Amino acid sequence: MKRTAIIIFLILTSLNSYSADNKVQFHQNLTVKIDKSFSANVLIFETLKDNASNFSYYEAMFGINYTLPFKWLMVGTYVRHAYREDSPGQWSSEVSPNLLIYAFYTIKWKIDFSIFYYMRHEYIFANSWNNYQLRNYFRLMLSSILLKPYIVGEIFYSNERKEFFFTYFQIGVRQKIYKAINLGFYYRAAFSTIPDGWNFRENVFGFEFTFISK
């Protein structure tokens, strides 16, 4: 455990040696079970950039998920509405319908591993351009211990650019504190090809609040 902590510290130290923006992100997730198969979901993100000094991004997603008879497979349809600050005082908006295909499974061993994956198809309608994106997301969580630690990776493909253009790796912890309420904290290192090829772009420190009504 001590060796793992040292490795993580060295990685974070090396990443911070690059010129990257430090951001703080707040993530709220509300899920309401409608019946055994259907659930409604609201996701909200707020981001502070420029060393967490400037509110720069807001996103809200509203959707419905359907769990297939296989139990480990789920599909969802969402509408995402986002506002971002492109330059000081200049904001743009995006509206995008999304189709998500989820797969999840728990491996029971000495410590239970929870595996979660989704493929997300997203068509973006922005102020002056449209774009199709494909997103692949993977999470591995130790689900049977206190302060459930997890690792996440996600990569984005742009049809407009014809390339993978953004990816991030995330480590965090999440814990149920009261019935349906979970709190968490994470660190994310983000890499992008924009504007000058693959490079380290963002340190993101995030806080998450999750409410799941069963």
trRosetta pair geometry for C-beta under 8 A, 3 or more apart (Angstrom, degrees):
i j d omega theta_ij theta_ji phi_ij phi_ji
1 4 5.7 -52 -151 33 31 113
1 5 6.6 32 151 -19 64 104
2 5 5.7 -52 -150 35 33 113
2 6 6.5 35 151 -20 65 104
3 6 5.7 -54 -151 34 33 112
3 7 6.5 34 151 -20 66 104
4 7 5.7 -54 -149 34 32 111
4 8 6.4 31 154 -17 66 105
5 8 5.8 -54 -148 38 31 111
5 9 6.3 34 152 -21 64 106
6 9 5.6 -54 -149 35 31 113
6 10 6.4 30 154 -19 65 105
7 10 5.9 -55 -150 36 30 109
7 11 6.5 31 152 -20 64 105
8 11 5.7 -54 -149 35 32 112
8 12 6.4 27 156 -15 66 107
8 171 6.9 -84 -136 62 127 171
9 12 5.9 -58 -147 39 29 107
9 13 6.2 32 154 -22 65 108
10 13 5.6 -53 -145 36 31 114
10 14 6.3 30 157 -19 65 105
11 14 5.9 -58 -150 36 29 107
11 15 6.4 27 153 -18 65 107
12 15 5.7 -53 -147 36 33 112
12 16 6.3 31 156 -19 65 107
12 187 7.0 -16 -107 155 124 155
12 189 7.9 -147 -109 -65 66 122
13 16 5.9 -59 -150 36 29 109
13 17 7.0 39 149 -32 61 98
14 17 5.7 -45 -160 15 38 117
15 18 6.3 -53 -172 24 44 107
15 20 7.2 -30 164 21 85 150
15 189 5.4 -86 -139 -121 156 130
15 200 6.0 -163 -150 -160 83 151
15 203 6.8 130 129 -85 118 100
16 20 7.7 -105 -121 44 41 112
16 203 6.7 31 -94 -71 80 145
18 199 7.6 -179 -176 176 141 92
18 200 4.6 85 87 72 160 129
20 200 5.3 -65 -71 130 132 92
20 201 5.6 121 -134 153 97 16
20 202 5.6 -158 178 -75 109 15
20 203 5.6 110 110 -17 121 83
21 49 5.6 -4 168 -163 137 94
21 50 6.7 -46 -149 -73 109 34
21 51 7.5 -118 -164 -43 68 52
21 201 6.9 -7 23 160 92 68
21 202 5.3 -22 65 -111 88 73
21 203 7.2 -152 96 33 44 72
22 51 4.8 41 63 -107 111 55
22 52 6.3 -54 118 -19 94 86
22 202 7.8 143 -96 -162 21 62
22 203 4.7 -15 -111 69 67 111
22 205 7.6 10 -174 -1 87 104
23 47 5.7 -5 -177 -170 124 100
23 48 6.2 160 -158 82 69 56
23 49 5.1 -24 -102 -103 100 60
23 52 6.5 128 -150 -73 29 71
23 202 5.7 -10 8 -164 120 110
23 203 6.8 165 25 86 69 56
23 204 4.7 -18 73 -108 104 74
23 205 7.3 178 92 25 52 65
24 47 7.3 158 83 -154 47 53
24 48 4.6 2 54 52 93 109
24 52 4.1 47 -4 -112 115 115
24 204 7.5 150 -98 -159 18 62
24 205 5.4 -27 -109 70 70 90
24 206 7.3 152 -166 -89 51 43
24 207 7.8 10 -177 1 93 97
25 45 6.3 -17 -169 -164 105 97
25 46 7.1 160 -154 83 55 48
25 47 4.9 -14 -103 -103 82 80
25 48 7.7 -155 -71 25 41 68
25 188 7.7 0 22 24 138 133
25 204 5.4 14 -6 -174 120 111
25 205 7.3 165 23 81 75 39
25 206 4.1 -23 70 -105 99 95
25 207 7.5 -180 92 27 56 60
26 45 7.1 152 80 -155 56 47
26 46 4.6 -1 52 54 104 97
26 47 7.8 -158 23 -71 67 40
26 206 7.2 178 -78 -154 24 73
26 207 5.5 -13 -114 66 68 94
26 208 7.8 155 -166 -88 45 42
26 209 8.0 4 -176 5 87 101
27 43 7.5 -19 -166 -166 85 89
27 44 7.4 157 -154 84 40 56
27 45 5.5 -5 -103 -104 72 78
27 206 5.9 26 -6 -178 114 119
27 207 7.1 179 28 89 76 45
27 208 4.1 -22 74 -107 107 86
27 209 7.3 172 93 27 59 61
28 42 7.8 -15 115 114 95 92
28 43 7.3 159 86 -155 58 42
28 44 4.4 -2 56 56 103 103
28 45 7.9 -162 25 -70 67 38
28 208 7.5 175 -79 -156 31 60
28 209 5.0 -9 -114 66 74 100
28 210 7.8 170 -161 -80 44 41
29 41 7.4 -22 -167 -163 82 95
29 42 7.6 161 -154 86 37 57
29 43 5.5 0 -108 -108 73 77
29 44 8.0 -156 -67 27 39 67
29 208 6.9 13 0 -173 108 105
29 209 7.2 178 28 93 69 53
29 210 4.4 -8 66 -114 109 79
29 211 7.2 175 93 30 62 58
30 41 7.1 154 86 -155 58 47
30 42 4.4 1 57 55 105 100
30 43 7.9 -158 29 -69 66 39
30 210 8.0 -178 -74 -155 34 47
30 211 5.1 -1 -116 63 69 103
31 39 5.6 13 -174 167 96 127
31 40 7.3 162 -153 84 50 48
31 41 5.1 -7 -105 -105 78 81
31 42 8.0 -160 -69 28 42 62
31 210 7.6 4 7 -172 104 90
31 211 7.1 -179 32 95 64 57
31 212 4.6 -1 65 -117 110 75
31 213 6.8 -165 99 28 60 68
32 39 6.4 165 82 -162 42 77
32 40 4.9 -8 58 58 98 96
32 41 7.8 -165 24 -72 66 40
32 213 4.6 4 -120 53 65 121
33 38 7.8 121 -166 93 54 54
33 39 5.0 -40 -106 -104 49 97
33 212 7.7 54 -31 175 96 80
33 213 6.0 -138 17 101 80 72
33 214 5.2 44 4 -132 144 39
34 38 4.1 -32 59 98 124 102
34 39 5.9 -168 4 -95 83 32
34 40 6.2 85 -47 -17 108 90
35 38 5.5 43 40 39 83 90
36 67 7.5 -97 141 62 63 124
37 66 5.7 12 157 -156 95 73
37 67 5.2 -141 -146 53 55 83
38 64 6.4 -18 -160 -172 99 101
38 65 7.0 149 -153 81 48 55
38 66 5.7 -17 -96 -101 70 71
38 67 7.8 -137 -59 14 27 80
39 64 7.4 158 82 -157 43 55
39 65 4.8 -10 59 57 92 104
39 67 7.7 52 -2 -23 104 101
40 63 7.4 165 -156 92 55 42
40 64 5.8 -29 -103 -102 64 69
40 65 7.9 -171 -82 19 17 78
41 61 7.5 -11 117 112 97 98
41 62 7.5 161 88 -154 60 36
41 63 5.0 -16 62 67 101 87
41 64 7.4 174 18 -87 85 20
41 65 6.0 52 -16 -15 125 109
41 76 7.2 -8 26 -150 138 139
41 78 7.5 -52 79 -98 111 110
42 60 7.2 -18 -168 -167 88 91
42 61 7.1 159 -156 83 41 60
42 62 5.7 -3 -106 -104 75 69
43 59 7.7 -16 115 118 92 98
43 60 7.1 157 85 -156 56 43
43 61 4.2 2 54 51 102 108
43 63 8.0 2 4 16 102 108
44 58 8.0 -18 -168 -168 85 80
44 59 7.0 163 -153 89 42 60
44 60 5.1 -4 -105 -105 79 76
44 61 7.7 -155 -66 24 41 68
45 57 7.1 -21 118 122 102 104
45 58 7.2 166 88 -153 64 36
45 59 4.4 8 50 53 102 104
45 60 8.0 -159 25 -68 65 40
46 55 7.2 -32 -177 -144 103 98
46 57 7.1 154 -157 90 38 67
46 58 5.6 0 -107 -106 73 74
47 55 7.7 124 86 -153 48 53
47 56 5.7 -55 99 66 95 86
47 57 3.9 9 45 55 115 110
47 58 7.7 -148 22 -64 75 40
47 204 7.9 -46 -134 -133 109 112
48 52 4.4 55 112 -146 124 59
48 53 6.9 134 173 24 109 18
48 54 6.4 139 -163 66 73 37
48 55 5.7 -42 -101 -90 75 49
48 56 6.7 112 -137 11 26 90
49 52 7.5 -67 -162 -78 2 29
49 53 7.9 -50 94 49 43 63
49 54 5.5 -38 66 71 74 96
49 56 4.2 -8 10 9 113 150
49 57 7.4 76 -29 -6 110 102
49 85 7.9 -144 31 60 128 117
50 53 4.8 -70 103 52 99 97
50 54 4.4 40 37 15 124 117
50 56 7.5 125 0 -44 94 134
52 205 7.9 -33 -69 49 130 111
54 85 7.4 -97 147 64 112 159
55 58 7.9 21 172 -49 103 98
55 85 7.7 110 108 -19 58 136
56 84 6.6 22 155 -157 75 68
56 85 4.4 -96 -144 35 72 114
57 82 7.1 -11 -167 -171 88 103
57 83 7.1 169 -149 89 43 59
57 84 4.9 4 -108 -110 84 80
57 85 7.1 -107 -58 13 59 79
58 82 6.8 168 90 -152 52 58
58 83 4.8 8 54 52 97 98
58 84 7.9 -163 28 -71 57 49
59 80 6.4 -8 -169 -170 102 100
59 81 7.3 162 -151 85 55 45
59 82 4.2 -9 -103 -105 86 94
59 83 7.8 -162 -70 26 51 57
60 80 7.4 164 87 -151 42 55
60 81 5.4 -10 61 60 89 92
60 82 7.7 178 23 -78 54 53
61 78 5.0 6 -176 -179 106 130
61 79 7.0 169 -150 82 60 41
61 80 4.6 -19 -99 -99 90 79
61 81 7.8 173 -82 20 44 61
61 98 7.4 -13 -145 22 120 142
62 78 6.5 151 77 -154 36 75
62 79 5.5 -11 58 55 88 90
63 76 5.3 59 152 171 131 108
63 77 5.9 -174 -150 94 98 41
63 78 3.2 -46 -75 -94 129 79
63 79 7.0 168 -74 14 77 56
63 98 7.2 -53 -91 68 137 108
63 100 7.8 44 177 16 160 123
64 76 6.5 -179 92 -148 41 74
64 77 6.0 0 55 54 85 83
64 78 8.0 -178 22 -77 49 57
65 74 5.5 16 -179 171 109 121
65 75 7.2 166 -153 89 63 36
65 76 4.0 -29 -99 -92 75 105
65 100 7.8 -41 -106 75 93 118
65 102 7.6 2 -145 10 121 137
66 74 6.6 167 83 -158 41 74
66 75 5.5 -12 58 62 93 83
66 76 7.1 169 15 -82 64 52
67 71 6.7 25 170 -127 115 36
67 73 7.6 127 -159 85 60 48
67 74 4.7 -34 -101 -101 60 97
68 71 7.6 -91 83 -21 65 24
68 73 4.6 -21 43 89 124 99
68 74 6.5 -156 1 -89 80 37
68 75 7.0 65 -44 -4 103 93
70 73 4.5 34 68 21 128 108
72 103 6.2 31 145 -159 89 70
72 104 5.8 -147 -160 67 72 57
72 105 5.3 22 -144 -77 131 83
73 101 7.7 -16 -167 -174 91 84
73 102 7.0 153 -159 86 43 65
73 103 5.7 -12 -104 -103 71 73
74 101 7.8 157 86 -161 50 42
74 102 4.2 -11 64 60 95 114
74 103 7.9 -177 25 -74 71 32
74 104 7.5 4 8 9 112 107
75 99 7.5 -15 -171 -173 97 84
75 100 6.8 156 -160 87 49 61
75 101 5.6 -16 -107 -106 78 64
75 102 7.2 -165 -78 18 28 80
76 98 7.8 3 109 110 92 100
76 99 7.6 159 85 -158 53 42
76 100 4.3 -6 59 58 98 109
76 102 6.9 42 -4 -15 108 113
77 97 7.3 -11 -172 -173 91 94
77 98 6.9 159 -158 85 46 62
77 99 5.8 -14 -105 -104 75 65
77 100 7.5 -166 -75 21 29 78
78 97 7.3 153 86 -161 51 49
78 98 4.1 -10 61 58 98 112
78 100 6.7 35 -2 -10 113 114
79 95 7.1 -9 -176 -170 96 87
79 96 7.4 160 -158 84 52 42
79 97 5.7 -29 -102 -101 70 62
79 98 7.3 -173 -82 15 21 84
80 94 7.3 -6 112 112 97 100
80 95 7.2 162 86 -155 57 40
80 96 4.7 -12 58 61 103 92
80 97 7.9 -179 18 -85 76 13
80 98 5.9 57 -15 -24 109 122
80 122 7.2 -7 22 -142 137 118
81 93 7.2 -10 -172 -172 81 103
81 94 7.2 169 -151 87 39 58
81 95 5.4 -3 -105 -106 76 75
82 93 6.9 158 86 -156 51 56
82 94 4.5 -3 57 54 99 102
82 96 7.8 0 7 11 107 106
83 91 5.6 8 -177 -179 100 120
83 92 7.4 169 -150 85 57 37
83 93 5.2 -24 -98 -100 72 77
83 94 7.9 -169 -73 20 31 72
84 91 6.8 161 83 -151 32 72
84 92 5.9 -17 61 59 83 83
84 94 7.5 21 2 -4 106 109
85 88 7.3 28 174 -104 119 25
85 89 7.7 66 -149 4 107 13
85 90 6.8 107 -161 73 66 53
85 91 5.5 -44 -96 -95 58 75
86 90 5.2 -58 61 105 94 103
86 91 7.1 151 6 -119 82 22
86 92 5.4 46 -30 -3 122 112
87 90 4.4 21 59 42 86 122
92 126 6.3 26 158 -171 122 102
92 127 4.8 -102 -149 -9 102 129
93 126 7.3 168 92 -146 46 61
93 127 6.4 99 47 -57 68 92
94 124 5.4 -26 -164 -162 118 101
94 125 6.8 142 -161 74 61 49
94 126 4.7 -25 -102 -95 84 80
95 124 7.8 137 74 -158 35 53
95 125 4.8 -22 67 64 85 105
96 122 5.2 34 158 -176 134 93
96 123 5.8 176 -152 82 86 45
96 124 4.3 -31 -88 -100 123 56
96 125 6.4 173 -80 16 59 69
97 122 7.7 176 90 -144 42 54
97 123 5.8 2 57 51 83 98
98 120 6.0 -16 -166 -169 113 97
98 121 6.7 150 -158 80 58 54
98 122 4.8 -11 -106 -100 88 81
99 120 7.5 158 82 -156 46 49
99 121 4.5 -5 58 58 95 108
100 118 5.3 -3 -171 -176 103 127
100 119 7.2 157 -154 80 55 47
100 120 4.9 -12 -104 -106 85 78
100 121 7.6 -160 -73 25 39 68
101 118 6.4 157 79 -155 46 72
101 119 4.9 -4 55 54 100 95
101 120 8.0 -159 26 -72 63 40
102 116 7.3 -22 -165 -166 101 84
102 117 7.1 149 -158 85 54 51
102 118 4.5 -27 -99 -95 69 99
103 116 7.7 162 88 -154 52 40
103 117 4.8 -9 60 63 93 100
103 118 7.3 168 19 -83 63 49
104 114 7.2 0 -172 -179 99 87
104 115 6.5 171 -150 92 52 60
104 116 4.6 2 -109 -109 98 72
104 117 7.2 -178 -75 24 55 63
105 114 7.8 174 92 -153 37 50
105 115 5.1 -6 60 58 81 105
106 112 5.7 1 -178 -177 106 110
106 113 7.0 160 -158 83 55 47
106 114 4.9 -20 -104 -102 83 70
106 115 7.4 -176 -84 18 31 72
106 143 6.4 -72 -128 46 112 150
107 112 6.8 161 81 -158 53 57
107 113 4.3 -3 54 58 105 100
107 114 7.9 -155 22 -71 69 26
107 115 6.8 52 -14 -14 101 110
108 112 5.3 -17 -110 -108 59 91
109 112 6.9 156 34 -91 63 37
109 113 6.8 17 20 -2 112 98
111 142 5.6 -15 155 -150 124 104
111 144 5.7 -166 -160 56 63 114
111 145 6.4 -15 -145 -33 114 114
112 142 7.2 115 77 -165 59 53
112 143 4.9 -64 104 64 108 93
112 144 3.8 101 27 -27 105 120
113 140 6.4 -18 -170 -166 104 91
113 141 7.2 143 -161 75 54 45
113 142 6.5 -37 -102 -101 60 52
113 143 7.0 114 -150 8 12 95
114 139 7.9 -10 109 114 89 96
114 140 7.5 150 78 -159 54 41
114 141 4.4 -19 61 64 104 99
114 142 7.7 176 16 -93 86 4
114 143 3.9 72 -22 -40 119 135
115 138 7.9 -25 -166 -164 83 85
115 139 7.5 156 -157 85 39 59
115 140 5.9 -8 -105 -106 69 71
116 137 8.0 -26 120 120 88 97
116 138 7.4 150 86 -158 57 41
116 139 4.4 -6 61 58 103 104
116 140 8.0 -167 27 -71 71 32
116 141 7.3 21 3 2 110 110
117 136 7.8 -11 -168 -171 93 79
117 137 6.7 161 -154 89 48 63
117 138 5.1 -2 -106 -106 86 71
117 139 7.6 -166 -70 24 46 66
118 135 8.0 16 104 104 91 93
118 136 7.8 -176 92 -146 49 42
118 137 5.0 3 54 55 84 108
119 134 7.2 -15 -172 -169 89 92
119 135 7.4 155 -160 82 42 55
119 136 5.7 -10 -108 -103 71 73
119 137 7.9 -168 -75 23 29 75
120 133 7.9 -1 108 109 93 93
120 134 7.2 149 80 -161 58 44
120 135 4.0 -14 60 61 109 104
120 136 7.7 -162 22 -69 78 29
120 137 6.8 38 -9 -5 115 112
121 132 7.6 -17 -170 -169 81 97
121 133 7.9 158 -158 86 38 55
121 134 6.1 -13 -104 -107 62 72
122 132 7.1 150 86 -160 52 51
122 133 4.5 -16 68 63 104 97
122 134 7.6 -180 25 -80 79 27
122 135 6.5 29 0 -4 121 111
123 130 7.2 4 177 -176 86 101
123 131 7.6 179 -155 92 50 39
123 132 5.2 -21 -104 -103 73 75
123 133 7.8 -178 -82 22 28 68
124 130 6.3 167 87 -156 65 53
124 131 4.7 -4 52 58 112 83
124 132 7.4 -170 14 -81 78 25
124 133 6.5 43 -20 -5 113 109
125 130 5.6 -10 -107 -109 55 93
126 129 5.2 1 62 62 116 70
126 130 6.8 -175 23 -83 77 40
126 131 7.4 15 -2 10 116 98
129 160 7.4 46 168 -113 123 156
131 158 6.1 -25 -178 -155 126 94
131 159 6.4 165 -170 54 71 88
131 160 4.4 -56 -121 -23 104 126
132 158 7.8 131 81 -161 53 47
132 159 4.0 21 65 12 97 140
132 160 7.5 147 36 -30 62 77
133 156 5.8 -21 -167 -165 117 97
133 157 6.5 148 -160 76 61 54
133 158 5.8 -24 -103 -100 82 57
133 159 7.1 -127 -73 -1 35 85
134 156 7.5 147 78 -159 48 48
134 157 4.3 -8 58 56 96 111
134 159 7.7 89 -11 -47 93 90
135 154 6.1 7 -176 -176 100 107
135 155 7.3 170 -149 83 57 41
135 156 5.3 -15 -101 -104 84 71
135 157 7.5 -161 -71 22 39 72
136 154 6.7 173 88 -149 48 60
136 155 5.5 -5 56 54 96 87
137 152 7.1 -14 -168 -168 88 100
137 153 7.5 171 -150 91 46 48
137 154 4.3 -6 -104 -103 76 102
138 152 7.0 161 87 -153 52 53
138 153 5.2 -3 57 58 98 89
138 154 7.4 177 21 -77 61 57
139 150 5.7 11 -175 176 100 125
139 151 7.2 171 -148 86 57 45
139 152 4.7 -14 -100 -101 86 84
140 150 6.4 168 87 -153 45 76
140 151 5.4 -1 56 54 94 90
141 148 5.5 29 179 163 111 111
141 149 7.2 174 -148 94 65 40
141 150 3.7 -25 -98 -96 83 109
141 174 7.6 -32 -139 38 134 117
142 145 5.4 -8 135 28 114 111
142 148 6.0 -167 81 -154 68 68
142 149 5.4 23 32 55 112 81
142 150 7.2 -152 17 -75 64 61
143 148 5.7 24 -117 -137 41 128
145 148 6.5 138 69 -98 67 58
145 149 7.7 -12 76 11 116 86
146 175 6.9 24 -173 -117 63 121
147 173 4.5 -8 176 -170 89 131
147 174 7.7 132 -164 56 46 26
147 175 5.2 -36 -98 -64 48 123
148 173 6.4 140 71 -159 46 66
148 174 5.1 -34 66 65 103 78
148 175 6.3 160 11 -80 82 60
149 171 7.4 -5 -171 -173 95 89
149 172 7.3 169 -149 94 56 36
149 173 5.3 -34 -93 -96 60 80
150 171 7.3 173 89 -150 49 49
150 172 5.8 -16 59 65 89 79
150 173 7.4 150 14 -98 77 31
150 174 6.7 2 4 7 123 108
151 169 7.3 -13 -172 -173 95 87
151 170 7.0 151 -161 84 48 56
151 171 5.4 -18 -104 -100 73 74
152 168 7.8 11 107 106 98 91
152 169 7.1 159 85 -159 59 42
152 170 4.0 -9 57 59 106 107
152 171 7.7 -167 20 -71 76 30
152 172 7.4 3 -1 16 113 108
152 186 7.8 2 20 -153 126 145
152 188 7.9 -35 72 -106 114 98
153 167 7.2 3 -172 -176 85 103
153 168 7.4 -175 -142 91 49 49
153 169 5.3 -9 -100 -107 82 72
153 170 7.5 -173 -71 21 38 76
154 167 6.6 -177 93 -147 51 63
154 168 5.9 4 53 51 89 84
155 164 5.6 -11 172 -154 111 123
155 166 7.4 161 -155 91 49 52
155 167 4.2 -10 -106 -102 76 104
156 164 6.7 129 80 -154 47 68
156 165 6.1 -54 94 59 99 75
156 166 4.2 5 42 61 124 95
156 167 6.8 -159 14 -71 74 55
157 163 7.2 -146 -145 119 71 23
157 164 5.1 -45 -93 -91 73 65
157 165 7.4 114 -128 7 28 79
158 161 4.0 46 90 30 125 102
158 162 7.3 -50 94 -9 77 23
158 163 6.5 -1 51 59 91 60
158 164 7.9 139 12 -116 73 19
158 165 5.0 1 0 6 119 131
159 162 6.9 26 -166 -76 34 54
161 165 5.5 54 76 -58 156 137
161 193 7.8 151 163 78 152 136
163 193 6.7 -15 116 21 132 168
164 167 7.0 21 165 -46 113 108
164 193 7.8 122 104 -22 57 128
165 192 6.3 23 156 -157 72 77
165 193 4.6 -90 -142 32 70 113
165 194 6.3 43 178 -27 113 97
166 190 7.1 -6 -168 -173 92 101
166 191 7.3 162 -152 88 47 53
166 192 4.7 -3 -104 -107 78 88
166 193 7.4 -103 -58 13 54 78
166 194 7.6 -21 -69 13 96 105
167 190 7.4 172 93 -151 39 60
167 191 5.4 -10 64 61 83 97
167 192 7.9 174 24 -78 55 50
168 188 5.1 15 174 -177 129 107
168 189 6.4 165 -155 84 76 44
168 190 4.1 -28 -96 -100 106 73
168 191 6.9 167 -86 17 51 68
168 202 7.7 -36 -106 69 117 111
168 204 7.6 -6 -151 25 143 131
169 188 7.2 162 82 -151 38 62
169 189 5.4 -8 57 57 88 95
170 186 5.3 20 -179 173 108 128
170 187 6.9 171 -149 87 64 44
170 188 4.2 -18 -99 -100 94 84
170 189 7.7 -173 -77 22 49 60
170 204 8.0 -40 -106 75 102 112
170 206 8.0 -12 -146 27 125 133
171 186 6.6 170 89 -152 36 80
171 187 5.7 -5 59 56 83 91
172 184 5.7 56 158 170 122 112
172 185 6.0 -170 -151 96 93 44
172 186 2.9 -40 -83 -96 127 89
172 187 6.9 171 -75 17 76 55
172 206 7.3 -42 -99 70 136 105
172 208 7.8 50 175 11 152 125
173 184 6.1 -170 96 -145 49 81
173 185 6.0 8 52 52 86 81
173 186 7.6 -180 21 -77 48 66
174 182 5.6 26 177 170 100 121
174 183 7.3 -180 -149 93 61 34
174 184 3.6 -23 -100 -91 77 121
174 208 7.1 -33 -107 75 104 124
174 210 7.5 22 -158 13 123 134
175 182 6.5 169 86 -151 28 80
175 183 6.3 -19 62 62 79 76
175 184 7.0 146 13 -84 61 69
176 179 7.7 -149 -178 69 112 12
176 181 7.0 116 -155 82 66 50
176 182 5.1 -48 -92 -93 56 83
177 181 5.6 -51 59 101 88 101
177 182 6.9 139 5 -118 79 30
177 183 5.5 19 -16 6 130 107
178 181 4.7 12 61 45 83 116
180 211 5.5 54 127 -162 103 67
180 212 5.1 -145 -164 66 94 58
180 213 5.7 28 -150 -83 161 46
180 214 6.9 -167 -101 -1 113 86
181 209 7.5 -26 -161 -167 90 83
181 210 7.2 145 -158 82 42 58
181 211 5.6 -12 -99 -100 68 76
182 208 7.8 -7 112 115 93 99
182 209 7.6 151 84 -161 58 38
182 210 4.1 -9 59 60 104 108
182 211 7.8 -166 24 -70 72 34
182 212 7.5 23 0 2 111 104
183 207 7.8 -21 -168 -172 88 85
183 208 7.1 152 -161 86 43 63
183 209 6.1 -10 -107 -105 69 63
183 210 7.7 -161 -70 24 27 78
184 207 7.3 156 86 -160 56 44
184 208 4.2 -7 60 58 102 106
184 210 7.3 32 -1 -5 112 110
185 205 7.9 -10 -171 -177 90 81
185 206 7.0 157 -159 88 46 59
185 207 5.9 -15 -105 -105 70 63
185 208 7.5 -160 -69 20 26 80
186 204 8.0 7 106 110 92 93
186 205 7.7 172 89 -155 50 41
186 206 4.6 -10 60 61 92 106
186 208 7.0 31 -1 -11 109 115
187 203 7.5 -29 -164 -167 92 82
187 204 7.2 144 -163 82 44 59
187 205 5.9 -15 -106 -105 70 66
187 206 7.6 -177 -80 20 24 81
188 202 7.3 0 107 110 96 104
188 203 7.7 140 78 -166 60 37
188 204 3.9 -15 61 63 106 110
188 205 7.9 -158 24 -67 77 25
188 206 6.4 38 -7 -10 113 120
189 200 6.8 -38 -178 -143 101 103
189 202 7.4 159 -157 85 36 64
189 203 6.7 -14 -104 -105 64 58
189 204 7.8 -159 -67 24 22 82
190 200 7.7 114 82 -159 46 58
190 201 5.3 -57 102 66 92 97
190 202 3.9 6 48 52 117 107
190 204 6.3 53 -18 -11 115 117
191 198 6.0 22 166 -164 113 85
191 199 6.7 -177 -152 88 81 25
191 200 5.6 -46 -99 -99 83 47
191 201 6.2 140 -123 7 27 93
192 198 7.4 -174 101 -128 20 49
192 199 7.0 -29 64 57 61 69
192 201 4.7 9 20 -22 105 150
193 197 5.7 -32 -149 -143 74 22
193 198 5.4 -26 -91 -67 70 56
193 199 8.0 112 -113 12 28 73
196 199 6.8 20 76 -9 86 136
